[in-house]
């Protein structure tokens, strides 16, 4: 009888130990799961924060501190008869070719004051090269011709808004040559010949408005 009672007691003790061990394992497993979830969430939110607010790299910091300079761009007036100057701040470059490219990109971007754009928005520049003497060669991709509306007035506005802009802001440049796809074309789109370099055309610049009386 005593042996039977002892056996039952041992069984109960073993069951209690087993339950405690099982419970301990569950608690440990739950702790591991919670810890893993916390680490995962921490990594997720850190990654999300870096994505929304990326840290400033050397290039980004340099870009923010990039010096600007005021330039004069030329766009068409409402009647597309004259070119009207527009002041703009653009990145300042050390090399004339790089500065010329910034000027061309600003022209393609269009007017910020409501003037008529002289380049199609899909126009693309291939490169700029300083040639002998005072000539600057500007090479456009075929997209300029493909997206240009054509017509003598529109072609003249494109050619001379480019020429007047470059010669005004780059004193060393007196003439501008226009290339399409790296080659000289007969004309932009059938009206204005492109065989020879262009010089500034002051006659196309809109006359200054007379001062207001009183």
SULDA-V311033 format. One line per field, one symbol per residue. psi: psi as a letter, one per 20 degrees, with the letter a starting at -180 (. if undefined). burial: # if it has 24 or more other ideal C-beta (glycine too) atoms within 12 Angstrom, else .. Layout:
BEGIN
psi = ???
burial = ???
END
This chain:
BEGIN
psi = ghhghhggghgggggggggggghhhgggghgggggggggghggghgggghggmqqorgggghhhjpqqqproqprqrhikhrppqpqqprppqgphghhghhgghhghhrqjjjrpqiqqhjqqpgrpppaqckpppooqrihgghjphrqgghghggghhgghgghginhiphqpppqokjqpqgrgligoqjhqqqrpnhhippqqpqqpq.
burial = ......................................................................#######..#.#####.#.#.....##.##########.##...######..###..#.#....######...##..##...##################..#.######....#..##..#.#..##.##..###........
END
